[in-house]
Amino acid sequence: MISATPHMTAAELQEALDRLDIEQIELARLLDVTPQAVHKWLRNGGKAPGYVSLFVRLLLARPELKGVLDVRPRSGRGRPVRPRKVRQAA
């Protein structure tokens, strides 16, 4: 069963984001929180709130949901990849 408790520790949350290939800023976008909030959860001694723990555990259990949520892959520069605009031929 997927649960919101116990709350994920900073190390558990970072490991989950690495496994899911999700940047901190992308998690903030998905949860509609500030990037600073995600940074706070990932600091040493930080803990993710229950709803965050539940959301991340759900993504770990059902990674196909990343496609439904339009999760952007890592860019390697700390920001998710932005979709390119498609130019239409004139």
Secondary structure, DSSP 8 states (H G I E B T S, - for coil): ---S-S--BHHHHHHHHHHHT--HHHHHHHHT--HHHHHHHHSTT-B--HHHHHHHHHHHH-TTHHHHTT---B-SSSSB----------
